[in-house]
Structure formats: C-alpha cells, structure tokens
Amino acid sequence: MPTVTILPSGKTVEAATGSRLLDAILAAGEPIVSKCGGEAKCGACHLFVQEGRKSLSKTTRAENEKLDSIVGVGSKSRLACQATLGAENVTVELLGFGSGF
C-alpha cells in the first residue's frame, strides 16, 4: 500500500493502490474541498504533487481542461479527485490550507 504524505501538516496515510488522492486526503482528516463530486468541474481540490508524480494515473482530458482554467497551475498540479494512486509513495501539498475556501 502506498503512503500519502500531506503538506503542510506532514500527516501520512496509507491508501489502496487505485484509490483517489482525494479519498486518501479526506481519510487523513485534512481540509480539502470537492464541490463537484469528483467530476473535475470545480477545481477546488487542486494541489501540487511534490513527490511520486509518476506513480499517479495519467492526467485525463477533463482534468487538463479544468487545470487550464485555474490560476497558479504548474507542472506539479493535479486535481485530487482525478489522480489515482499507483504503487509508489506520494507527497502532496494542499494549496487551500487555512483559506476556508
């Protein structure tokens, strides 16, 4: 089982291979929002993948289109609702930490 490390809190959680990053982050009790039900429509779960990007699922067309509409997107950007875990550990940085969305 891969481990997901969540920054800035430093919390870690084990998650099943094939599970969504969003589900792992919520299981860790972290404050992340997904207003669209995980359909890549709202962009609220935008985060940066600091380590383990190659282990995640490939970016879908819907995810790319949403990321193209978000300010502050970079090469490490993913939507937690769209990225599924592979076998390797992943470190992510929550961008909306403390903002209350």
MARNU-512224 format. One line per 10 residues: number of its first residue (from 1); for each residue x, y, z of N, C-alpha, C, O, CB. Coordinates in Angstrom, 2 decimals, always signed. Glycine has a CB too. Layout:
<pts>
NUM> X,Y,Z,X,Y,Z,X,Y,Z,X,Y,Z,X,Y,Z; ...
</pts>
This chain:
<pts>
1> +0.83,-1.19,+0.00,+0.00,+0.00,+0.00,+0.88,+1.25,+0.00,+1.79,+1.39,+0.82,-0.95,+0.00,+1.22; +0.60,+2.17,-0.92,+1.37,+3.41,-0.93,+0.98,+4.30,+0.25,-0.13,+4.24,+0.76,+1.16,+4.15,-2.25; +1.92,+5.11,+0.65,+1.69,+6.10,+1.70,+1.57,+7.48,+1.06,+2.36,+7.83,+0.18,+2.84,+6.08,+2.76; +0.58,+8.24,+1.49,+0.41,+9.62,+1.02,+0.81,+10.54,+2.16,+0.24,+10.46,+3.25,-1.07,+9.89,+0.55; +1.78,+11.41,+1.91,+2.19,+12.43,+2.87,+1.58,+13.74,+2.43,+1.67,+14.12,+1.27,+3.75,+12.53,+2.97; +0.96,+14.43,+3.38,+0.21,+15.66,+3.07,+0.89,+16.85,+3.73,+1.07,+16.90,+4.95,-1.26,+15.54,+3.54; +1.27,+17.80,+2.90,+1.90,+19.03,+3.39,+0.85,+20.14,+3.37,-0.04,+20.07,+2.53,+3.14,+19.41,+2.53; +0.90,+21.13,+4.20,+1.97,+21.43,+5.14,+1.87,+20.71,+6.48,+2.77,+20.87,+7.31,+2.00,+22.89,+5.38; +0.81,+19.93,+6.72,+0.64,+19.33,+8.04,+1.64,+18.22,+8.33,+1.99,+17.98,+9.49,-0.76,+18.79,+8.18; +2.10,+17.53,+7.29,+3.01,+16.41,+7.49,+2.30,+15.11,+7.82,+2.96,+14.10,+8.10,+3.98,+16.74,+8.58
11> +0.96,+15.10,+7.81,+0.21,+13.87,+8.08,+0.50,+12.85,+6.99,+0.74,+13.20,+5.84,-1.31,+14.16,+8.18; +0.46,+11.57,+7.39,+0.60,+10.50,+6.41,-0.56,+9.53,+6.57,-1.11,+9.36,+7.66,+1.95,+9.77,+6.57; -0.93,+8.90,+5.47,-2.00,+7.92,+5.47,-1.68,+6.86,+4.42,-1.19,+7.18,+3.33,-3.38,+8.59,+5.20; -1.96,+5.61,+4.76,-1.82,+4.55,+3.77,-3.13,+4.46,+3.00,-4.21,+4.61,+3.56,-1.47,+3.18,+4.45; -3.01,+4.21,+1.69,-4.19,+4.11,+0.85,-4.00,+2.98,-0.15,-2.87,+2.64,-0.50,-4.47,+5.46,+0.11; -5.08,+2.41,-0.58,-5.02,+1.31,-1.53,-4.59,+1.79,-2.90,-4.98,+2.87,-3.34,-6.37,+0.61,-1.61; -3.80,+1.00,-3.57,-3.45,+1.27,-4.96,-4.75,+1.36,-5.76,-5.63,+0.50,-5.62,-2.49,+0.17,-5.55; -4.86,+2.38,-6.59,-6.07,+2.59,-7.39,-7.09,+3.51,-6.74,-8.08,+3.88,-7.38,-6.71,+1.28,-7.66; -6.86,+3.88,-5.48,-7.79,+4.81,-4.83,-7.45,+6.25,-5.22,-6.33,+6.54,-5.64,-7.75,+4.65,-3.29; -8.42,+7.13,-5.08,-8.21,+8.53,-5.45,-7.42,+9.27,-4.37,-7.56,+8.99,-3.18,-9.56,+9.24,-5.69
21> -6.59,+10.20,-4.80,-5.87,+11.07,-3.86,-6.85,+11.76,-2.94,-6.60,+11.88,-1.74,-5.00,+12.11,-4.61; -7.96,+12.22,-3.47,-8.97,+12.92,-2.68,-9.43,+12.07,-1.50,-9.53,+12.57,-0.38,-10.17,+13.29,-3.55; -9.70,+10.79,-1.74,-10.17,+9.91,-0.68,-9.10,+9.71,+0.39,-9.41,+9.66,+1.58,-10.59,+8.56,-1.26; -7.85,+9.59,-0.02,-6.75,+9.42,+0.94,-6.59,+10.66,+1.81,-6.37,+10.55,+3.01,-5.44,+9.12,+0.21; -6.70,+11.83,+1.21,-6.55,+13.09,+1.94,-7.70,+13.27,+2.94,-7.49,+13.68,+4.07,-6.49,+14.29,+0.96; -8.91,+12.96,+2.50,-10.06,+13.03,+3.40,-9.93,+12.04,+4.55,-10.28,+12.35,+5.68,-11.36,+12.78,+2.64; -9.42,+10.83,+4.26,-9.23,+9.81,+5.29,-8.23,+10.26,+6.35,-8.30,+9.84,+7.51,-8.76,+8.50,+4.66; -7.30,+11.13,+5.95,-6.31,+11.66,+6.89,-6.89,+12.80,+7.72,-6.22,+13.30,+8.64,-5.07,+12.13,+6.14; -8.11,+13.23,+7.42,-8.74,+14.31,+8.16,-8.29,+15.69,+7.74,-8.41,+16.65,+8.49,-8.49,+14.14,+9.61; -7.76,+15.78,+6.52,-7.27,+17.07,+6.03,-8.41,+17.89,+5.40,-9.36,+17.33,+4.85,-6.14,+16.86,+5.00
31> -8.30,+19.22,+5.48,-9.34,+20.10,+4.92,-9.17,+20.29,+3.42,-8.43,+21.16,+2.97,-9.30,+21.46,+5.62; -9.86,+19.47,+2.65,-9.84,+19.62,+1.19,-11.29,+19.63,+0.72,-12.13,+18.91,+1.25,-9.01,+18.47,+0.49; -11.56,+20.43,-0.28,-12.93,+20.61,-0.77,-13.05,+20.01,-2.16,-12.14,+20.11,-2.98,-13.32,+22.11,-0.78; -14.18,+19.39,-2.42,-14.53,+18.93,-3.76,-16.01,+19.24,-3.96,-16.87,+18.46,-3.57,-14.23,+17.38,-3.95; -16.27,+20.39,-4.56,-17.65,+20.87,-4.70,-18.42,+20.19,-5.81,-19.65,+20.25,-5.83,-17.65,+22.35,-4.93; -17.73,+19.53,-6.75,-18.40,+18.97,-7.93,-18.60,+17.46,-7.83,-19.03,+16.84,-8.80,-17.61,+19.29,-9.17; -18.29,+16.87,-6.69,-18.47,+15.44,-6.55,-17.42,+14.61,-7.26,-17.66,+13.45,-7.59,-19.81,+15.05,-7.05; -16.26,+15.20,-7.49,-15.16,+14.46,-8.10,-15.22,+14.34,-9.61,-14.69,+13.39,-10.17,-15.10,+13.12,-7.53; -15.87,+15.30,-10.27,-16.03,+15.24,-11.72,-15.12,+16.20,-12.49,-15.35,+16.44,-13.67,-17.46,+15.53,-12.07; -14.09,+16.74,-11.84,-13.13,+17.65,-12.48,-13.80,+18.91,-13.02,-13.38,+19.44,-14.05,-12.41,+16.94,-13.61
41> -14.84,+19.38,-12.34,-15.56,+20.56,-12.82,-15.31,+21.82,-12.00,-15.46,+22.92,-12.52,-17.02,+20.27,-12.84; -14.93,+21.68,-10.71,-14.82,+22.88,-9.88,-13.37,+23.33,-9.64,-13.12,+24.52,-9.48,-15.48,+22.63,-8.54; -12.43,+22.40,-9.63,-11.04,+22.76,-9.40,-10.68,+23.03,-7.95,-9.54,+23.39,-7.66,-10.71,+23.95,-10.20; -11.64,+22.85,-7.03,-11.38,+23.15,-5.62,-10.34,+22.22,-4.99,-9.72,+22.59,-3.99,-12.67,+23.07,-4.83; -10.14,+21.04,-5.55,-9.20,+20.07,-4.98,-7.82,+20.15,-5.65,-7.04,+19.20,-5.57,-9.76,+18.66,-5.10; -7.54,+21.27,-6.32,-6.23,+21.48,-6.96,-5.14,+21.43,-5.90,-5.24,+22.07,-4.85,-6.19,+22.84,-7.72; -4.10,+20.67,-6.18,-2.95,+20.56,-5.27,-1.69,+20.38,-6.08,-1.74,+20.19,-7.30,-3.14,+19.39,-4.27; -0.54,+20.43,-5.40,+0.75,+20.17,-6.03,+1.25,+18.82,-5.55,+1.21,+18.52,-4.36,+1.77,+21.29,-5.71; +1.73,+18.00,-6.48,+2.34,+16.72,-6.15,+3.85,+16.97,-6.08,+4.50,+17.21,-7.10,+1.98,+15.60,-7.21; +4.40,+16.90,-4.87,+5.81,+17.20,-4.67,+6.71,+16.00,-4.95,+7.84,+16.16,-5.43,+6.04,+17.68,-3.24
51> +6.22,+14.80,-4.66,+6.98,+13.58,-4.92,+6.03,+12.47,-5.35,+4.90,+12.41,-4.88,+7.80,+13.14,-3.67; +6.50,+11.61,-6.24,+5.71,+10.45,-6.65,+4.76,+10.70,-7.80,+3.84,+9.91,-8.01,+4.95,+9.96,-5.51; +4.95,+11.78,-8.55,+4.03,+12.11,-9.65,+3.90,+10.99,-10.68,+2.82,+10.75,-11.21,+4.49,+13.37,-10.34; +5.01,+10.30,-10.96,+4.98,+9.26,-11.99,+4.18,+8.05,-11.57,+3.78,+7.24,-12.41,+6.39,+8.84,-12.34; +3.94,+7.91,-10.28,+3.17,+6.78,-9.78,+1.66,+7.01,-9.90,+0.88,+6.06,-9.82,+3.54,+6.51,-8.32; +1.26,+8.24,-10.10,-0.17,+8.57,-10.21,-0.69,+8.25,-11.61,+0.08,+8.13,-12.56,-0.41,+10.06,-9.88; -2.00,+8.12,-11.71,-2.64,+7.91,-13.01,-2.33,+9.08,-13.94,-1.97,+10.17,-13.49,-4.18,+7.74,-12.85; -2.47,+8.83,-15.23,-2.23,+9.90,-16.21,-3.35,+10.93,-16.11,-4.47,+10.62,-15.72,-2.15,+9.32,-17.66; -3.01,+12.15,-16.48,-3.99,+13.24,-16.46,-5.00,+13.02,-17.57,-4.63,+12.78,-18.72,-3.29,+14.61,-16.62; -6.28,+13.10,-17.23,-7.34,+12.91,-18.22,-7.61,+14.23,-18.95,-7.14,+15.29,-18.54,-8.64,+12.40,-17.55
61> -8.34,+14.14,-20.03,-8.69,+15.35,-20.79,-9.50,+16.32,-19.93,-9.25,+17.52,-19.95,-9.49,+14.97,-22.06; -10.48,+15.78,-19.18,-11.31,+16.63,-18.32,-10.46,+17.35,-17.27,-10.67,+18.52,-16.99,-12.40,+15.80,-17.63; -9.48,+16.63,-16.70,-8.61,+17.24,-15.70,-7.74,+18.32,-16.34,-7.60,+19.41,-15.78,-7.71,+16.18,-15.03; -7.17,+18.04,-17.50,-6.36,+19.04,-18.20,-7.15,+20.30,-18.51,-6.66,+21.41,-18.34,-5.79,+18.47,-19.49; -8.38,+20.12,-18.96,-9.21,+21.27,-19.30,-9.50,+22.13,-18.07,-9.48,+23.36,-18.16,-10.53,+20.81,-19.94; -9.78,+21.49,-16.93,-10.04,+22.25,-15.71,-8.77,+22.94,-15.23,-8.81,+24.11,-14.85,-10.60,+21.34,-14.60; -7.64,+22.22,-15.25,-6.38,+22.82,-14.81,-6.02,+24.04,-15.67,-5.46,+25.01,-15.17,-5.25,+21.79,-14.86; -6.34,+23.99,-16.97,-6.06,+25.12,-17.86,-6.83,+26.37,-17.46,-6.44,+27.48,-17.84,-6.40,+24.76,-19.29; -7.91,+26.22,-16.70,-8.74,+27.37,-16.32,-8.43,+27.90,-14.91,-9.07,+28.84,-14.45,-10.20,+27.00,-16.40; -7.46,+27.29,-14.24,-7.15,+27.67,-12.86,-5.88,+28.53,-12.82,-4.89,+28.21,-13.47,-6.97,+26.40,-11.98
71> -5.93,+29.61,-12.05,-4.76,+30.46,-11.87,-3.77,+29.77,-10.93,-4.18,+29.19,-9.93,-5.18,+31.85,-11.31; -2.49,+29.83,-11.24,-1.47,+29.28,-10.37,-1.11,+27.84,-10.64,-0.40,+27.21,-9.84,-1.90,+29.41,-8.97; -1.58,+27.30,-11.74,-1.28,+25.91,-12.09,+0.17,+25.81,-12.56,+0.68,+26.68,-13.26,-2.25,+25.40,-13.19; +0.82,+24.73,-12.16,+2.19,+24.48,-12.58,+2.37,+23.03,-13.00,+1.40,+22.28,-13.10,+3.17,+24.83,-11.46; +3.61,+22.65,-13.24,+3.90,+21.30,-13.71,+3.59,+20.23,-12.67,+3.47,+19.06,-13.01,+5.35,+21.21,-14.12; +3.47,+20.62,-11.40,+3.17,+19.67,-10.33,+1.68,+19.62,-9.99,+1.28,+18.90,-9.07,+3.96,+20.03,-9.08; +0.87,+20.38,-10.71,-0.55,+20.48,-10.42,-1.32,+19.22,-10.79,-1.08,+18.62,-11.84,-1.14,+21.66,-11.14; -2.25,+18.83,-9.92,-3.21,+17.77,-10.19,-4.50,+18.12,-9.46,-4.51,+18.94,-8.55,-2.67,+16.36,-9.74; -5.58,+17.49,-9.88,-6.83,+17.54,-9.14,-6.91,+16.25,-8.34,-6.81,+15.16,-8.89,-8.08,+17.71,-10.10; -7.09,+16.39,-7.04,-7.10,+15.22,-6.16,-8.23,+14.25,-6.51,-8.12,+13.05,-6.26,-7.22,+15.65,-4.71
81> -9.31,+14.77,-7.07,-10.44,+13.91,-7.41,-10.17,+13.06,-8.64,-10.88,+12.07,-8.87,-11.68,+14.76,-7.64; -9.17,+13.41,-9.42,-8.90,+12.70,-10.67,-7.67,+11.80,-10.60,-7.57,+10.84,-11.37,-8.73,+13.68,-11.77; -6.75,+12.09,-9.71,-5.49,+11.34,-9.63,-5.69,+10.08,-8.78,-6.11,+10.16,-7.63,-4.37,+12.22,-9.03; -5.37,+8.93,-9.34,-5.44,+7.68,-8.58,-4.03,+7.20,-8.29,-3.10,+7.42,-9.06,-6.24,+6.60,-9.36; -3.91,+6.53,-7.16,-2.60,+6.11,-6.66,-2.09,+4.86,-7.35,-2.84,+3.93,-7.64,-2.67,+5.89,-5.17; -0.77,+4.87,-7.60,-0.09,+3.68,-8.07,+0.56,+3.00,-6.87,+0.07,+3.12,-5.75,+0.97,+4.02,-9.16; +1.64,+2.29,-7.10,+2.28,+1.52,-6.04,+3.27,+2.33,-5.20,+3.63,+1.90,-4.10,+2.99,+0.34,-6.63; +3.70,+3.49,-5.69,+4.73,+4.27,-5.01,+4.12,+5.29,-4.05,+2.96,+5.68,-4.18,+5.60,+4.98,-6.04; +4.93,+5.70,-3.07,+4.51,+6.73,-2.13,+4.41,+8.07,-2.82,+5.11,+8.34,-3.80,+5.50,+6.82,-0.95; +3.53,+8.92,-2.31,+3.27,+10.23,-2.91,+3.28,+11.29,-1.81,+2.79,+11.05,-0.71,+1.90,+10.24,-3.67
91> +3.84,+12.46,-2.13,+3.77,+13.62,-1.24,+3.05,+14.73,-1.96,+3.42,+15.10,-3.07,+5.19,+14.08,-0.79; +2.00,+15.27,-1.33,+1.21,+16.33,-1.94,+1.20,+17.57,-1.04,+1.36,+17.47,+0.18,-0.22,+15.85,-2.21; +1.01,+18.71,-1.65,+0.89,+19.97,-0.93,-0.48,+20.56,-1.18,-0.84,+20.87,-2.31,+2.00,+20.97,-1.36; -1.24,+20.72,-0.11,-2.57,+21.33,-0.22,-2.41,+22.84,-0.36,-1.70,+23.47,+0.42,-3.46,+20.99,+1.03; -3.05,+23.40,-1.36,-2.87,+24.81,-1.67,-3.85,+25.71,-0.95,-3.56,+26.88,-0.71,-3.00,+25.03,-3.15; -5.02,+25.18,-0.58,-6.04,+26.00,+0.05,-5.99,+25.90,+1.56,-6.95,+26.27,+2.23,-7.40,+25.60,-0.43; -4.89,+25.41,+2.11,-4.78,+25.18,+3.55,-5.06,+26.46,+4.33,-4.38,+27.47,+4.15,-3.40,+24.64,+3.90; -6.04,+26.40,+5.19,-6.34,+27.54,+6.06,-7.15,+28.63,+5.42,-7.46,+29.63,+6.07,-5.09,+28.13,+6.56; -7.50,+28.47,+4.14,-8.22,+29.55,+3.48,-9.73,+29.46,+3.67,-10.45,+30.44,+3.48,-7.90,+29.55,+2.00; -10.21,+28.26,+4.06,-11.63,+28.09,+4.27,-12.45,+27.98,+2.99,-13.66,+27.76,+3.04,-12.14,+29.22,+5.07
101> -11.79,+28.12,+1.84,-12.44,+28.05,+0.54,-13.68,+28.89,+0.55,-14.38,+28.97,-0.47,-12.77,+26.61,+0.16
</pts>
